[in-house]
Amino acid sequence: MSRPRIVCVVGTRPDAIKSAPVVLELKKWEAVETVLVATGQHREMLDQALDTFGLKPDHDLAIMKHGQSLAEITTRCLEGLDRLFTQSPPDYVIAQGDTTTTFCSSLAAFYRRIPFGHVEAGLRTPTVDDPFPEEFNRRASGLIATHHFAPTAWAAKNLLNEGKDTATVFVTGNTGIDAVLAVAEREPQTWLSDHPHDVILLTTHRRENWGQPQQRIAEAAREIIDAHPDLRLVVPMHRNPQVRELLQRVLGNHPRVDLIEPPEYPKFVKLMQRSKLILTDSGGVQEEAPAFGIPVLVLRETTERPEGVDVGTARLVGTDKELIIKTANELFSNPEAYDRMARAESPYGDGKAAARVRSVVLSSLRIETEQVKMWA
């Protein structure tokens, strides 16, 4: 009798990072065949992230084309996954988060009547197009999912409020915390060790911030650096040309600003640990930074990760230039305010999320495994 086949699908760098702990956990079990599929929605950044965990795709759809639209990404991804699922039918499909790859994975599984597990389920903002298209992607995936692996009790409550069956919703913690803690533990090197003063990390790439919002973000970061002569700003530039051009124009000629290529994930983890403050519109960084006690200013008008704001590890500042500057200056001038954020306990998990996901998936396939106590 052939082993049950579990297909894990990734398409972007965050997909790879957050899915890697689940893939590695499943690969420990010889009772199942674990297959890793890459859509190639991101190319270099995806490969780079997978390399960090010693993973290579068993199948690569290679859908990435320069300048393609969301419709083209969706079409190519869905067709490629459907073809693969027809040739080698899985018994279970897993994808994480809110990418177009995740939405297409859920839809391809649904069309072929294959159980689908949604990792990082239940994140929500008030409107379906903010962030765009991620909020739609996760809501649509949630309509289809057989099992919902919620990172927090808040995310699980969202799913239950939408009418999801209690028996299908599991609070696991966030697999991204599994990944970041594992990488931080094994990587000895430090970042900017020759720089004696504090570092601010800025990451900005989201579609809704392109144009004027990103202009305000970059100008705010420059004014913060100008106001604090001992600070250094490090900006890993997203590969999108529109993002890079603006960052280079506003920040490129400053002597204490480092515009760098996106570092390999282990180096990025060490860069987060080296930072005094992080300015970001990234969802993953909002989760990862609190694991190291680094305050985060969230450069978005809404966030689907309000737990960090609620407990005090993050502040929502949007793209208002003056508010970004005011909030950063307050943290640098008020040690008590800074310490409150730095000491707040991370709400995103304990590093055992992947084992909890594995336990549910294998149990659903009638494979006995030790039960991992659910975290809530």
FENMOCOR-V37486 format. One record per pair of residues at least 24 apart in sequence whose C-alpha atoms are under 10 Angstrom apart, sorted by the first residue. I is the first residue (numbers start at 1). GAP is how many residues later the second one is. D is the distance in whole Angstrom. If there is no record, write none. Layout:
i-><I/I>
gap-><GAP/GAP>
d-><D/D>
//
This chain:
i-><2/2/2/3/3/3/3/3/3/4/4/4/4/4/4/4/4/4/4/4/4/5/5/5/5/5/5/5/5/5/5/5/5/6/6/6/6/6/6/6/6/6/6/6/6/6/6/6/6/7/7/7/7/7/7/7/7/7/7/7/7/7/7/7/7/7/8/8/8/8/8/8/8/8/8/8/8/8/8/8/8/9/9/9/9/9/9/9/9/9/9/9/9/9/9/9/9/9/9/10/10/10/10/10/10/10/10/10/10/10/10/10/10/10/10/10/10/10/11/11/11/11/11/11/11/11/11/11/11/11/11/11/11/11/11/11/11/11/11/11/12/12/12/12/12/12/12/12/12/12/12/12/12/12/12/12/13/13/13/13/13/13/13/13/13/13/13/13/14/14/14/14/14/14/14/14/14/14/14/14/14/15/15/15/15/15/15/15/15/15/15/15/15/15/16/16/16/16/16/16/16/16/16/16/16/16/16/16/17/17/17/17/17/17/17/17/17/17/17/17/17/17/18/18/18/18/18/18/18/18/18/18/18/18/18/18/18/19/19/19/19/19/19/19/19/19/19/19/19/20/20/20/20/20/20/20/20/20/20/20/21/21/21/21/21/21/21/21/21/21/21/21/21/21/21/22/22/22/22/22/22/22/22/22/22/22/22/22/23/23/23/23/23/24/24/24/24/24/24/25/25/25/25/25/25/26/26/26/26/26/26/26/27/29/29/29/29/31/31/31/32/32/32/32/33/33/34/34/34/35/35/35/36/36/37/37/37/37/38/38/38/38/38/39/39/39/39/39/39/39/39/39/39/39/39/39/40/40/40/40/40/41/41/41/41/41/41/41/41/42/42/44/44/45/45/45/45/45/45/47/48/48/48/48/49/49/49/49/50/51/51/52/52/52/52/53/53/53/53/53/59/67/70/70/71/73/73/73/74/74/74/74/75/76/77/77/77/77/77/77/78/78/78/78/78/78/78/79/79/80/80/80/81/81/81/81/81/82/82/82/82/82/83/84/85/85/85/85/86/89/90/90/91/91/91/92/92/92/92/92/92/92/93/93/93/93/93/94/94/94/94/94/94/95/95/95/96/96/96/96/96/96/97/97/97/97/97/97/97/97/98/98/98/98/98/98/98/98/98/98/98/99/99/99/99/99/99/99/100/100/100/100/100/100/101/102/102/102/102/102/103/103/103/103/103/103/103/103/103/104/104/104/105/106/106/106/106/106/106/106/106/106/107/107/107/107/107/109/109/110/110/110/110/111/114/114/115/115/115/115/115/115/115/116/116/116/116/116/116/116/116/117/117/117/117/117/117/117/117/117/117/117/117/118/118/118/118/118/118/118/118/118/118/119/119/119/119/119/119/119/119/119/119/119/119/119/119/120/120/120/120/120/120/120/120/120/120/120/120/120/121/121/121/121/121/121/121/121/121/121/121/121/121/121/121/122/122/122/122/122/122/122/122/122/122/122/122/122/122/122/122/123/123/123/123/123/123/123/123/123/123/123/123/123/124/124/124/124/124/124/124/124/124/125/125/125/125/125/126/126/126/127/129/130/130/130/130/130/130/131/131/131/131/131/131/131/131/131/132/132/132/133/133/135/145/146/147/147/147/147/148/148/149/149/149/149/149/149/149/149/150/150/150/150/151/151/151/151/151/151/151/151/151/151/152/152/152/152/152/152/152/153/153/153/153/153/154/154/154/154/155/155/155/155/156/168/170/170/170/170/170/170/171/171/171/171/171/171/171/172/172/172/172/172/172/172/172/172/172/172/172/172/172/172/173/173/173/173/173/173/173/173/173/173/173/173/173/174/174/174/174/174/174/174/174/174/174/174/175/175/175/175/175/175/175/175/175/175/176/176/176/176/176/176/176/176/176/177/177/177/177/177/177/177/177/177/177/177/177/177/177/178/178/178/178/178/178/178/178/179/179/179/179/179/179/179/180/180/180/180/180/180/180/180/180/180/180/181/181/181/181/181/181/182/182/183/183/183/183/183/184/184/184/184/184/184/184/184/186/187/187/187/187/188/188/189/189/189/189/190/190/190/190/190/190/191/191/191/191/191/191/191/191/191/192/192/192/192/192/192/193/195/195/195/196/196/196/197/197/197/197/197/197/198/198/198/198/198/198/198/198/198/199/199/199/199/199/199/199/199/199/199/199/199/199/199/199/200/200/200/200/200/200/200/200/200/200/200/200/200/200/200/200/200/201/201/201/201/201/201/201/201/201/201/201/201/201/201/201/201/202/202/202/202/202/202/202/202/202/202/202/202/202/202/202/203/203/203/203/203/203/203/203/203/203/203/203/203/204/204/204/204/204/204/204/204/204/204/204/204/204/204/205/205/205/205/205/205/205/205/205/205/205/206/206/206/206/206/206/206/206/207/208/208/208/209/209/209/209/209/209/209/210/210/210/211/211/211/212/212/213/213/213/213/213/213/214/214/214/214/214/214/215/215/215/215/215/215/215/216/216/216/216/216/216/217/217/217/217/217/217/217/217/217/217/217/217/218/218/218/218/218/218/218/218/219/219/219/219/219/219/219/220/220/220/220/220/220/220/220/220/221/221/221/221/221/221/221/221/222/222/222/222/222/222/223/223/223/223/224/224/224/224/224/224/225/225/225/225/225/226/226/227/227/228/228/229/230/231/231/231/232/232/232/232/233/233/233/233/233/233/234/234/234/234/234/234/235/235/235/235/235/236/236/236/236/236/237/237/237/238/276/276/276/276/277/277/277/277/277/278/278/279/279/279/279/279/280/281/281/281/286/286/286/286/287/287/287/287/287/287/288/288/289/289/289/289/290/290/290/290/290/290/290/290/290/291/291/291/291/291/291/291/291/292/292/292/292/293/293/293/293/293/293/293/293/294/294/294/294/294/294/295/295/295/295/295/295/295/295/296/296/296/297/297/297/298/299/305/305/306/307/307/307/308/308/308/308/308/308/309/309/310/311/311/311/311/311/311/312/312/312/312/312/312/312/312/313/313/313/313/313/313/313/313/313/314/314/314/314/315/347/349/349/350>
gap-><29/30/31/27/28/29/30/31/88/27/28/29/30/85/86/87/88/358/361/362/363/26/27/28/29/30/83/84/85/86/87/88/360/26/27/28/29/30/83/84/85/86/87/88/109/110/355/356/359/26/27/28/29/30/51/78/81/82/83/84/85/86/87/88/98/109/26/27/28/29/30/49/82/84/85/86/87/88/97/108/109/26/27/28/29/30/48/50/51/72/84/85/86/87/92/93/95/96/97/26/27/28/29/30/31/32/36/40/47/50/84/85/86/87/89/91/92/95/26/27/28/29/30/31/32/34/35/36/49/50/51/52/53/66/84/85/88/89/90/91/26/27/28/29/30/31/32/33/34/35/37/38/87/88/89/90/27/28/29/30/31/32/33/34/35/36/37/252/28/31/32/35/82/83/84/85/162/268/269/270/271/27/31/34/35/80/81/82/83/84/86/87/104/161/29/30/31/32/33/34/35/36/37/39/79/80/160/163/29/31/32/33/35/36/158/159/160/161/162/163/248/267/31/77/78/79/101/102/156/157/158/159/160/161/162/266/336/31/75/76/77/78/100/101/156/157/159/160/335/29/30/32/33/34/35/155/156/158/159/334/32/154/155/156/157/158/159/161/330/331/332/333/334/336/337/72/73/74/97/153/156/157/331/332/333/334/335/336/30/32/71/331/335/29/30/31/330/331/334/329/330/331/332/333/334/328/329/331/332/333/335/336/331/329/333/338/340/331/336/337/59/330/333/335/57/58/24/56/58/24/55/58/24/58/24/44/47/58/24/25/39/43/63/24/25/34/37/38/39/41/42/61/62/63/65/66/24/25/33/37/61/24/32/33/35/36/58/59/60/59/197/195/218/193/194/217/218/219/220/217/214/215/216/217/214/215/216/217/215/213/214/131/212/213/214/126/129/130/212/213/25/173/30/63/29/27/28/31/26/27/29/30/29/28/24/25/26/27/28/31/25/26/27/28/29/30/31/25/29/24/25/28/24/25/26/27/28/25/26/27/29/30/25/24/24/26/27/29/26/25/24/25/24/25/274/24/25/54/269/270/272/273/24/25/52/53/268/24/25/51/53/263/267/24/25/46/24/25/42/45/53/79/24/25/26/37/38/40/41/44/25/33/35/36/37/38/39/40/41/42/43/34/35/36/37/38/39/42/33/34/36/37/38/41/36/32/35/36/38/39/31/33/34/35/36/37/38/39/41/33/36/37/36/31/32/34/35/36/37/38/39/40/33/34/36/37/38/35/36/31/34/35/36/33/31/32/29/30/31/32/246/249/250/25/26/28/29/30/31/32/245/24/25/27/28/29/30/31/32/51/240/243/244/24/26/27/28/29/30/31/32/51/239/26/28/29/30/31/32/51/53/54/55/56/234/235/238/28/29/30/31/32/35/36/51/52/53/54/55/56/24/26/27/28/29/30/31/34/35/37/38/48/49/50/53/26/27/28/29/30/31/32/33/34/35/36/37/38/40/47/182/27/28/29/31/32/33/34/35/36/180/181/182/183/30/31/34/35/178/179/180/181/182/177/178/179/180/181/176/177/178/175/79/78/170/171/172/173/174/75/76/77/78/169/170/171/172/173/74/75/76/74/75/169/24/218/210/213/214/217/24/209/24/25/26/204/205/207/208/211/24/203/207/226/24/25/26/154/196/197/198/202/224/225/153/155/195/196/197/223/224/154/194/195/222/223/151/152/153/222/149/150/151/152/220/192/186/187/190/204/205/206/178/182/185/186/203/204/205/176/177/178/179/180/181/182/183/184/185/200/201/202/203/204/174/175/176/177/178/179/180/181/183/184/201/202/203/110/113/114/173/174/175/176/177/178/179/180/173/174/175/176/177/178/179/180/181/182/108/109/111/112/172/173/175/177/178/107/110/111/112/113/114/169/171/172/173/174/175/176/177/110/171/172/173/174/175/176/177/86/90/109/172/173/174/175/85/86/88/89/90/107/108/109/111/112/171/88/107/110/111/169/170/84/169/82/83/84/86/87/82/83/84/85/86/88/89/108/80/79/80/82/83/78/82/77/78/81/82/77/79/80/81/83/84/76/77/78/79/80/81/82/83/84/40/42/78/79/82/83/81/35/36/37/34/35/36/32/33/34/35/78/79/30/32/33/34/35/76/77/78/79/26/31/32/33/34/35/57/58/72/73/75/76/77/78/79/24/25/31/32/33/34/35/57/71/72/74/75/76/77/78/79/128/31/32/33/34/35/57/70/71/73/74/75/76/77/78/79/95/31/32/33/34/35/57/73/75/76/77/78/79/80/95/97/31/32/33/34/35/59/75/76/77/78/79/82/96/31/32/33/34/39/40/43/75/76/77/78/94/95/96/31/32/33/34/35/37/38/39/75/76/77/32/37/74/75/76/77/93/94/36/73/92/93/34/72/90/91/92/109/110/32/33/36/31/32/35/34/107/86/87/105/106/107/108/29/32/33/85/105/107/28/31/32/34/35/104/106/34/103/104/105/106/108/30/33/62/63/82/101/102/103/104/105/107/108/28/29/30/31/32/33/101/103/28/31/32/102/103/105/106/99/100/101/102/103/104/105/106/108/29/30/36/58/100/103/104/107/28/29/32/34/35/103/98/99/101/102/100/101/102/104/105/108/29/31/32/100/104/28/30/98/102/101/104/27/26/25/26/45/24/25/26/43/24/25/26/42/44/45/24/25/26/37/41/44/24/25/26/27/44/24/25/26/27/32/24/25/26/24/55/56/62/66/51/54/55/61/65/36/50/35/36/38/45/49/38/35/37/38/27/28/29/62/26/27/59/60/61/62/58/60/24/25/53/57/24/51/52/53/54/55/56/57/58/51/53/54/55/56/57/58/59/50/51/53/54/46/47/48/49/50/51/52/53/44/45/47/48/49/50/36/43/44/45/46/47/48/49/32/45/46/27/30/31/26/25/42/43/41/39/40/41/33/36/37/38/39/40/32/38/37/29/30/33/34/35/36/28/29/30/31/32/33/34/35/25/27/28/29/30/31/32/33/34/27/28/30/32/26/29/26/27/25>
d-><9/9/9/8/6/5/6/10/9/8/5/6/9/10/8/6/8/9/8/10/9/10/6/5/6/7/9/8/5/5/7/9/10/7/6/5/6/9/9/6/6/5/6/8/10/10/9/9/10/8/6/5/6/7/10/9/10/9/6/8/6/5/6/9/10/10/7/6/5/6/9/10/10/9/6/5/6/9/9/10/9/9/6/5/6/7/9/10/10/9/8/6/5/8/8/7/10/7/10/8/6/5/6/8/8/10/8/10/9/10/9/7/8/10/9/7/7/9/8/5/5/5/5/6/8/10/7/10/10/9/9/9/10/9/9/10/8/8/6/8/9/8/7/6/5/8/9/7/5/9/9/10/8/9/8/10/10/9/7/9/9/5/4/8/8/6/8/9/10/9/8/8/9/8/10/9/8/10/9/7/10/10/8/9/9/8/6/7/9/8/9/9/10/9/9/6/8/9/6/6/9/10/9/9/10/9/10/10/9/10/6/7/9/8/8/7/10/9/6/8/8/10/10/10/7/9/9/9/8/5/5/8/8/7/9/9/9/9/9/7/7/9/8/10/7/8/10/9/8/9/7/9/7/9/8/8/9/9/7/9/8/7/8/10/7/6/10/9/10/9/8/6/8/10/10/9/10/10/9/7/9/10/8/5/7/9/7/7/10/9/9/8/9/8/9/8/9/10/10/6/6/10/9/7/10/9/8/9/6/9/9/9/10/10/9/10/9/9/7/9/10/8/9/9/9/10/9/10/10/8/9/10/9/10/8/9/9/10/8/9/10/10/9/6/8/10/9/6/9/8/8/10/7/10/10/10/6/9/10/9/9/9/7/10/10/8/9/8/7/10/10/9/10/10/9/8/9/8/9/10/10/9/6/8/10/7/6/9/9/9/9/8/8/7/7/9/10/9/10/10/9/10/8/9/10/8/8/10/6/8/9/7/9/9/7/10/10/6/8/9/9/5/7/9/8/6/10/9/8/10/10/9/7/10/9/6/9/9/6/8/8/8/9/10/8/10/8/9/8/8/7/9/7/9/8/6/8/10/8/10/9/8/6/9/10/10/10/6/7/9/10/10/9/6/9/9/6/8/9/10/9/9/7/9/9/9/10/8/7/9/9/10/8/5/7/8/5/5/8/9/8/8/6/9/9/6/8/10/8/7/9/6/9/10/9/10/7/8/10/7/9/9/5/7/9/7/5/9/9/9/10/8/8/10/10/8/6/9/9/6/7/10/9/7/10/7/9/9/9/10/7/8/10/10/10/9/9/7/6/8/10/9/10/9/10/7/5/5/7/9/10/9/9/9/6/6/5/6/7/10/9/10/8/7/9/6/8/6/5/6/8/10/10/10/9/7/5/7/8/10/9/10/8/8/10/9/8/8/6/5/5/9/8/10/9/9/8/7/8/9/9/9/5/5/5/7/9/7/8/9/8/9/9/9/10/8/8/6/8/9/9/8/4/6/8/6/5/9/10/9/9/8/9/9/8/5/9/10/7/9/9/5/7/9/10/8/7/9/10/8/5/8/9/7/6/5/9/9/8/9/9/10/10/8/10/9/8/9/9/8/8/7/10/9/9/8/8/9/9/7/7/9/9/9/10/10/9/8/8/9/10/10/8/9/10/9/10/9/7/9/8/10/10/10/8/9/10/10/9/7/7/8/9/9/9/8/7/6/8/9/7/10/10/10/9/6/9/9/8/10/9/9/10/9/10/10/9/8/8/7/9/9/10/9/9/9/6/6/6/9/8/9/10/8/5/8/9/6/7/10/9/6/6/8/9/6/4/7/7/7/5/8/9/10/9/7/8/10/8/10/9/6/6/8/8/8/6/8/9/8/9/7/8/5/6/9/10/9/7/9/8/7/9/9/8/9/9/9/7/6/10/10/7/10/7/6/7/5/8/8/10/10/8/7/4/6/7/7/10/10/10/9/8/10/10/9/9/8/10/7/10/10/7/9/8/10/9/9/9/8/9/9/7/10/8/8/6/9/7/9/7/9/10/6/7/10/9/10/9/7/8/9/8/10/9/9/8/7/10/8/10/6/8/8/7/7/9/9/6/6/9/9/6/9/10/10/10/8/8/10/9/10/10/8/9/10/10/10/6/6/8/10/9/10/7/5/6/9/8/7/6/9/10/9/6/5/6/7/10/10/9/9/7/5/6/7/9/10/9/7/6/5/6/9/10/10/9/9/6/6/5/6/7/10/9/6/5/6/8/10/8/7/9/6/8/6/5/6/8/10/7/6/5/7/9/10/10/9/6/5/6/9/10/10/10/9/6/6/7/8/10/8/6/5/7/7/9/9/9/9/8/8/8/10/9/8/6/5/7/10/8/10/10/8/6/9/8/9/7/9/9/7/8/10/9/10/7/7/10/10/9/9/10/9/10/9/8/9/8/10/10/8/8/7/9/8/8/8/10/9/9/9/9/6/8/9/8/8/8/9/7/10/10/7/8/10/8/9/9/10/6/7/5/9/9/9/10/9/10/8/9/6/8/6/10/8/9/8/7/10/9/6/7/10/9/9/7/8/7/10/10/9/9/9/5/7/9/6/6/9/10/10/8/10/9/9/8/7/9/8/7/8/9/8/9/9/10/10/7/9/6/9/7/7/10/9/8/8/10/10/9/9/10/8/9/9/9/9/7/9/9/5/6/8/10/5/6/8/9/10/10/5/6/7/9/9/10/5/6/8/9/10/5/5/5/7/9/6/6/9/7/10/9/10/9/8/9/9/9/10/10/10/10/10/10/9/9/10/10/9/9/9/7/10/10/9/9/8/8/6/9/9/8/9/9/10/9/8/9/8/9/8/7/5/8/9/10/10/8/6/9/8/9/9/8/10/10/9/9/10/8/5/6/7/8/8/9/10/8/5/9/10/9/7/9/9/6/6/9/9/10/8/9/8/8/8/9/8/10/9/10/9/6/8/10/9/9/7/7/8/10/10/9/10/9/6/7/8/8/7/5/8/9/6/8/9/10/10/8/5/7/8/6/7/7/9/7/9/9/10/9/10/8/9/8>
//
